Amino acid sequence: MQRREILLGTLAASLTTTGIAQPSPPATAGLVSLGLAVPEEAFDLWPGEAPGMPAHPPEEISVDRSTDPQHPDRAVTGISRPRLAVFRPSVPNGAAIMIAPGGGYQRLSSDNEGYEPGRWFAERGFTTFILFYRLPGEGWAAGPNVALSDAQRAMRLIRQRSGDYGVDPDRIAAMGFSAGGHLCADLATRFAARTYDPVDHADNLSARPLLAAPIYPVISMALPVTHAGSRELLIGQDAGPDLERAHSPAHNVPRDAPPCFLLHAEDDDTVSVENSLEFRAALRAQGIPVETHLFAHGGHGFGLRKGPDQPAHLWPGLFMNWAISMGLIAAGSNE
């Protein structure tokens, strides 16, 4: 435990000296005291201030909503310094996954849909990047494109820095949960859209992931299928049909979209399974390979927290098998 705290102090000091925002040290220390891995490093997406800063920049706040000290569940709001937190595997397999946590575009569920899958995939050889993206309801100039700007920039930076992490720049996948699943699908369909002005050489690189995995995603911005809270924060309560279509990934699938892995529970009463079904149909119409898994039970927001008595708990292994079949990783990497 003493060694863990020393390592934690070193990490916190390095993050402070480089000016990188992160969840508060006490929360991270709590993870270490539970024996949970924490990101080894983090880096900002933008040099200096993020573009389109509001007149009154949001203040980052992290609140643990969990009543179980063994399972933290932090909600992060006010992200003014978007960044990637990095889990390095002990034995890299040469592939990377960028994970976008959900939270209805109101917050980021940084544990359940960020650090927990980040650890799981890092233990299996992936270099895993957790995306702390800006929230569209907090006054950014890019409006409904602000989170996509961060996702595009993040993919380009991972590609640019791939040599530093032992990552093949052609083997980078994107994954997202709920509203983060919307962001993942948005990236998969609008990776080439210009949502920000280039800032350096990284922006000459492609933002297209090799594969994309929107997990119980928000896809449609049209009522009644959409998640009303995500819609209101992304495009506004009174948005018209044109704006809805512009931010509904099923309406924007290009012929060079990456293959996708879709997962949803049919009893999800927060984000209707119709979202995944709409996206599947749109991908198939364009000839894009799509793997789809629907579970009768599971609800919403389960991440990796379903017990072995719930079939939905099998999804990470299903993703691994699919990733092998699609060339993201080699056979034997799912052990």
VOMARNU-393550 format. One line per 8 residues: for each residue x, y, z of C-alpha. Coordinates in pm, 1 decimal, padded with zeros to 6 digits. Each point is the difference from the previous one (the first is absolute). Layout:
VOMARNU-393550
X:Y:Z  ... .
This chain:
VOMARNU-393550
00000.0:00000.0:00000.0  00285.8:00240.6:00079.2  00152.0:-00064.7:-00343.3  -00339.2:00063.1:-00166.5  -00034.6:00333.8:00180.6  00352.0:00102.0:-00107.3  -00079.9:-00084.6:-00360.8  -00327.8:00189.2:00028.1 .
00178.3:00305.4:00136.4  00248.1:-00009.8:-00287.0  -00282.8:-00023.1:-00253.1  -00193.1:00284.2:00160.8  00310.9:00219.4:00003.8  00074.3:-00066.6:-00366.0  -00357.6:00079.9:-00097.8  00007.3:00320.3:00202.0 .
00324.9:00122.5:-00153.4  -00131.8:-00051.8:-00351.8  -00325.9:00176.1:00079.0  -00221.0:-00296.9:-00084.4  -00341.2:-00005.9:00162.3  -00118.7:-00323.5:00155.4  -00240.4:-00133.0:00265.4  00111.4:00109.3:00344.9 .
00296.7:-00180.1:00163.6  -00212.1:-00121.4:00296.8  -00232.6:-00185.9:-00238.8  00296.1:-00153.0:-00182.2  00166.4:-00090.7:00328.9  -00318.2:-00181.0:00095.4  00027.0:-00211.7:-00313.4  00358.4:-00088.8:00081.7 .
-00094.6:-00095.9:00356.0  -00249.0:-00246.2:-00149.8  00279.1:-00155.8:-00204.2  -00140.7:00140.6:-00325.8  00228.0:00114.5:-00279.2  -00010.9:00369.6:-00083.8  00109.9:00160.6:-00327.0  00375.9:00024.3:-00020.1 .
-00008.9:00331.3:-00179.6  -00226.2:00251.5:-00169.5  00041.5:00267.1:-00263.9  -00205.0:00294.9:-00117.0  -00158.6:-00007.3:-00344.5  00060.2:00363.7:-00084.0  00309.8:00217.6:00031.7  -00092.0:00275.1:00239.3 .
-00367.9:00078.8:00039.1  -00258.2:-00224.6:-00163.5  -00164.1:00175.6:-00297.7  -00321.7:00194.9:00048.1  00035.6:00042.9:00375.6  -00314.1:00147.5:00162.5  00025.1:00345.4:00154.6  -00033.8:-00171.3:00336.7 .
00199.4:-00324.2:-00028.8  -00160.6:-00299.6:00169.5  00160.9:-00129.2:00316.5  00077.2:-00370.0:00005.9  -00173.6:-00185.7:00282.2  00012.5:-00372.5:00075.8  -00269.7:-00147.2:00227.0  -00008.1:-00362.2:00112.6 .
-00363.3:-00114.1:-00014.1  00068.6:-00351.4:00126.8  -00119.9:-00131.8:00335.3  00241.7:-00293.6:-00030.7  00359.9:00099.4:00082.8  00123.6:-00304.4:-00193.2  -00159.8:00129.2:-00322.3  00051.4:00374.2:-00052.9 .
-00230.0:00171.7:-00248.2  00129.5:00350.1:-00064.5  -00188.7:00249.2:-00214.7  00220.8:00268.5:-00154.6  -00135.8:00333.9:-00123.8  00151.6:00330.7:-00108.8  00281.0:-00140.5:-00213.6  00186.8:00304.1:-00131.1 .
00327.3:-00183.3:-00074.5  -00099.6:-00301.5:-00209.2  00257.3:-00277.2:00022.6  00085.6:-00364.7:-00038.3  00081.0:-00210.2:00306.9  00218.0:-00298.0:-00090.9  00011.7:-00358.4:00126.4  00315.9:-00168.4:-00128.3 .
-00010.7:-00382.1:-00014.1  00282.6:-00204.1:00148.9  00018.9:-00200.7:-00325.3  -00122.5:00217.0:-00290.3  -00173.9:-00170.8:-00291.2  00063.5:00296.9:-00230.4  -00365.3:00113.4:-00006.0  -00169.3:00292.9:00171.3 .
-00355.5:00081.5:00104.9  -00129.6:00349.9:00065.9  -00295.2:-00013.2:00241.7  -00263.3:00273.8:00033.9  -00199.4:-00027.8:00326.1  -00370.8:00076.1:-00001.7  -00207.1:00227.5:00217.6  -00274.1:00144.8:-00218.1 .
00226.0:00286.5:-00115.6  -00058.2:00139.1:00350.7  00293.9:-00171.3:00168.9  00261.4:-00270.6:-00059.8  -00032.1:-00331.6:00185.2  00374.8:-00028.6:00037.0  00013.5:-00323.5:00202.0  -00277.6:-00228.8:-00123.2 .
00043.1:00091.8:-00368.0  00358.6:00123.5:-00000.6  00258.6:-00128.2:00245.1  -00160.9:-00341.9:00050.2  -00005.5:-00102.9:-00368.0  00334.4:00178.6:-00037.5  00154.5:-00230.6:00258.9  -00166.9:-00308.8:-00146.5 .
00132.5:00059.2:-00348.9  00346.0:00106.3:00121.2  00027.2:-00327.7:00190.0  -00051.2:-00171.4:-00336.9  00268.9:00190.6:-00183.3  -00176.7:00310.9:-00131.2  00141.7:00345.0:00055.6  -00317.5:00167.5:00117.2 .
-00077.6:00370.6:-00018.1  -00292.0:00141.5:00201.0  -00141.7:00310.8:-00167.0  -00103.6:00285.2:00229.5  -00195.2:00204.3:-00253.1  -00170.4:00336.7:00027.7  -00374.1:00006.6:00056.5  -00218.6:00180.3:-00255.9 .
-00230.3:00161.8:00255.2  00279.9:00196.7:00167.7  00022.4:00290.5:-00244.1  00274.5:-00099.1:-00244.7  00007.0:00182.8:-00333.6  -00009.1:-00324.6:-00201.3  -00340.0:-00084.8:00149.9  -00116.5:-00349.8:-00096.8 .
00335.6:-00073.7:-00170.4  00213.8:00065.4:00306.4  00024.4:-00361.8:00120.6  00063.6:-00123.9:-00354.5  00280.6:00256.7:-00032.4  00163.0:-00153.0:00306.9  -00048.9:-00355.6:-00129.2  00149.1:00084.9:-00340.0 .
00293.9:00178.9:00157.7  00054.5:-00287.9:00244.0  00012.0:-00260.9:-00278.0  00252.2:00209.4:-00190.5  00220.7:00045.2:00305.4  -00007.2:-00372.7:00080.3  00104.6:-00067.3:-00359.4  00272.7:00264.9:00013.6 .
00138.8:-00134.3:00329.3  -00048.6:-00367.9:-00080.4  00374.4:-00065.0:-00000.5  00026.1:00124.8:00358.7  -00253.0:-00261.5:00110.3  00100.7:-00297.6:-00214.8  -00325.7:00030.5:-00194.3  -00051.4:-00077.0:-00367.2 .
-00156.9:00321.8:-00136.9  -00222.1:-00212.4:-00224.1  -00142.5:-00198.0:00295.0  -00188.5:00254.4:00206.9  -00363.4:-00062.9:00095.1  -00260.0:00229.9:00153.9  -00253.4:-00104.1:00263.4  -00267.3:00197.6:00180.6 .
-00286.5:-00055.8:00241.9  -00346.5:00158.9:-00014.8  00056.2:00367.8:-00092.9  00364.6:-00098.3:-00040.1  -00136.7:-00260.9:-00240.8  -00159.1:00283.2:-00195.0  00338.4:00172.1:-00008.2  00163.9:-00325.7:-00114.4 .
-00257.7:-00042.4:-00278.8  00033.1:00367.9:-00092.6  00376.4:-00048.1:-00033.2  -00052.6:-00316.1:-00207.1  -00224.9:00185.4:-00244.8  00140.3:00355.1:00003.9  00370.4:-00063.0:00056.7  00078.4:00211.0:-00307.1 .
-00230.3:00293.9:00085.1  00186.0:00321.4:00074.8  -00120.6:00092.7:00346.8  00298.0:00214.5:00104.3  00284.3:00195.3:-00155.2  00327.4:-00198.7:-00015.1  00248.6:00092.8:00270.4  00310.0:-00208.9:-00082.3 .
00135.9:-00286.4:-00211.3  -00209.4:-00258.7:00184.6  -00305.4:00142.3:-00173.0  00133.7:-00120.9:-00335.7  -00063.7:-00358.3:00117.4  -00320.1:-00198.3:-00036.6  -00249.5:-00009.4:00285.6  -00158.7:-00322.4:-00131.8 .
00018.5:-00292.7:00242.9  00066.9:-00346.0:-00139.4  -00306.3:-00128.3:00188.5  -00274.1:00160.6:00207.9  -00203.2:-00142.7:00287.3  -00297.7:00211.0:00109.3  -00131.9:-00173.5:00314.1  -00371.6:00054.3:00081.9 .
00035.4:00323.6:-00198.3  -00216.8:00301.6:-00051.7  -00025.1:00022.4:-00380.8  -00315.7:00182.7:-00101.8  -00062.8:00362.0:00089.1  -00367.6:-00031.6:-00100.1  -00280.3:-00056.6:00248.0  -00120.8:-00245.6:00120.8 .
00302.1:-00223.3:-00069.7  00264.3:00235.8:00134.2  00110.7:00042.0:00360.0  -00170.1:00330.5:00078.8  00268.5:00126.9:00237.3  00284.2:-00062.8:-00243.9  -00198.5:00162.0:-00280.7  -00075.4:00313.7:00199.4 .
00361.7:00051.0:00106.7  00142.3:-00079.6:-00344.0  -00231.7:00181.8:-00241.6  -00261.2:00173.2:00215.9  -00356.0:-00081.3:00094.2  -00145.5:00186.2:-00300.2  00237.4:-00134.3:-00266.7  -00157.3:-00056.8:-00340.5 .
00023.6:-00305.5:-00229.8  00311.1:00123.4:-00183.8  00198.8:00038.2:00320.7  -00128.5:-00334.6:00124.8  00120.3:-00174.6:-00315.7  00335.3:00178.2:00005.9  00074.1:-00150.6:00342.3  -00161.8:-00342.1:-00042.8 .
00280.6:-00235.7:-00112.4  -00243.2:-00233.3:-00179.4  -00063.0:00281.5:-00249.4  00369.2:00066.7:-00061.6  00159.8:-00337.4:-00078.9  00261.0:00031.9:-00277.6  00113.5:-00292.7:-00212.0  00338.6:00002.6:00173.9 .
-00133.8:-00014.6:00354.6  00186.4:-00249.4:00219.4  -00154.4:-00336.4:00091.9  -00208.8:00025.8:00315.6  -00080.5:-00213.0:00304.9  -00342.0:00074.6:00149.7  -00128.1:-00112.3:00339.0  -00331.6:00077.9:00167.5 .
-00244.9:-00145.4:00253.1  -00357.3:-00018.9:-00124.3  -00133.9:00095.9:00344.4  00202.2:00323.7:00000.9  -00254.4:00258.2:00119.6  00242.5:00293.8:-00022.1  00129.7:-00028.7:-00357.9  -00230.7:-00203.2:-00223.1 .
00147.3:-00296.2:-00185.2  -00147.9:00160.5:-00312.6  00306.3:00224.4:-00001.2  00232.4:-00292.1:-00067.5  -00242.3:-00155.9:-00246.1  -00018.7:00323.9:-00200.7  00377.9:00022.7:-00013.1  00033.8:-00366.1:-00098.9 .
-00242.6:00046.3:-00288.5  00184.2:00310.3:-00120.6  00338.8:-00173.4:00014.0  -00130.5:-00301.8:-00189.0  -00155.4:00225.7:-00265.2  00348.3:00135.3:-00071.1  00163.3:-00342.6:00003.6  00189.5:00063.0:00325.8 .
00069.9:-00317.4:00202.6  -00191.4:00009.6:00328.1  -00007.0:-00247.9:00287.8  -00311.9:00033.7:00215.1  -00076.7:-00152.5:00340.4  -00338.2:00054.3:00164.6  -00070.9:-00127.4:00349.8  -00349.8:-00049.4:00136.3 .
00105.7:00133.7:00340.7  00265.5:00241.8:00115.2  -00157.7:00343.2:00026.6  00221.8:00302.2:-00057.1  00340.7:00116.6:00111.5  00131.5:-00336.4:00112.7  00353.7:00031.7:-00133.5  00186.6:-00299.3:00140.7 .
-00217.8:-00029.0:00311.0  -00237.5:-00280.3:-00099.0  00045.9:-00318.3:00200.6  00065.5:-00341.2:-00155.8  -00370.5:-00085.2:00031.2  -00077.6:00270.5:-00258.0  00079.8:-00086.2:-00365.4  00089.8:00365.3:-00064.7 .
00317.8:-00048.8:00204.5  00142.8:-00196.6:-00294.1  00029.2:00301.7:-00228.3  00373.1:00078.6:00050.9  00092.7:-00350.6:-00114.4  -00231.9:00032.9:-00298.7  00173.0:00325.2:-00089.8  00342.5:-00164.0:00030.9 .
-00099.3:-00283.4:-00232.7  -00134.4:00250.5:-00251.1  00315.4:00213.2:00029.0  00206.6:-00305.2:-00090.1  -00219.8:-00074.6:-00299.5  00036.9:00361.2:-00119.6  00377.0:00014.3:00037.4  00025.8:00234.3:00296.4 .
00187.8:-00261.8:00200.3  00148.6:-00341.4:-00062.1  -00155.8:-00331.4:00101.8  00088.6:-00087.7:00358.4  -00032.5:00360.9:00119.1  -00335.0:-00070.2:00164.9  00135.8:-00233.5:00264.0 .
